Amino acid sequence: MPETRSHETNGLSGALAAAKRHPIMTATVVVGLLGGAVLGGLYLDPEWSLLRRVAAGTLAGGGAGFFIVATKLIG
C-alpha cells in the first residue's frame, strides 16, 4: 500500500504550519522583506526602474531577516 502523507508535510500547507509554529521568526523575515522593498524603492539608484529597486530591496531585506533568524535555526 502506498504511504499517505499528512496535510502538514505537503507543500504550502507545510509552510503555513511552520509559520504558525514560529510566529516571531516569520514576522522577522516578513518585516525584513517589506522594509527592504520600501527602502529599496526609496533609496536605491534612481537610474534603475522602480520594479528593479523594489526587487533588490526585497532580496536584501529578506536576506537580512534570514540572517537574523538563522542563528536560532542552527543553534
C-alpha positions in Angstrom: 0.0 0.0 0.0 1.3 3.5 -0.8 2.1 5.6 2.2 -0.1 8.7 2.6 1.3 11.9 3.8 -0.4 14.2 6.3 -1.5 17.6 5.1 1.2 19.3 7.1 4.0 17.7 5.1 2.6 18.7 1.7 3.8 21.9 0.0 2.1 25.1 1.0 0.2 23.7 4.0 3.5 22.6 5.5 5.0 26.1 5.1 1.9 27.6 6.7 2.1 25.1 9.6 5.8 26.0 10.1 4.9 29.7 10.1 2.2 29.2 12.7 4.7 27.3 14.9 7.3 30.1 14.7 5.4 33.4 14.5 8.3 35.6 15.7 10.7 34.2 13.1 8.1 34.5 10.4 7.4 38.1 11.4 11.1 38.9 11.4 11.6 37.7 7.9 8.4 39.3 6.6 9.3 42.7 8.2 12.7 42.4 6.6 11.1 41.7 3.2 8.7 44.6 3.4 11.1 47.0 4.9 13.7 46.2 2.3 11.1 46.7 -0.5 10.2 50.1 0.8 13.7 51.3 1.5 14.9 49.9 -1.8 12.2 51.8 -3.7 13.2 55.0 -1.9 16.9 54.9 -1.7 18.5 52.8 -4.4 19.9 54.3 -7.6 17.1 56.4 -9.3 18.5 55.3 -12.7 17.1 51.8 -12.0 13.4 51.2 -12.7 11.1 51.2 -9.7 10.5 47.5 -10.1 14.2 46.7 -10.0 14.8 48.9 -6.9 11.9 47.2 -5.1 13.1 43.7 -6.1 16.6 44.4 -5.0 15.5 45.9 -1.7 13.2 42.9 -1.1 16.0 40.5 -1.7 18.4 42.4 0.6 15.7 42.8 3.3 14.8 39.1 3.1 18.4 38.2 3.4 18.9 40.4 6.4 15.8 38.9 8.0 17.0 35.4 7.3 20.5 36.1 8.8 18.8 37.4 12.0 16.8 34.2 12.5 19.5 31.8 11.1 21.3 31.7 14.5 18.1 30.4 16.0 17.7 27.8 13.3 21.2 26.5 13.6 21.7 26.6 17.4 
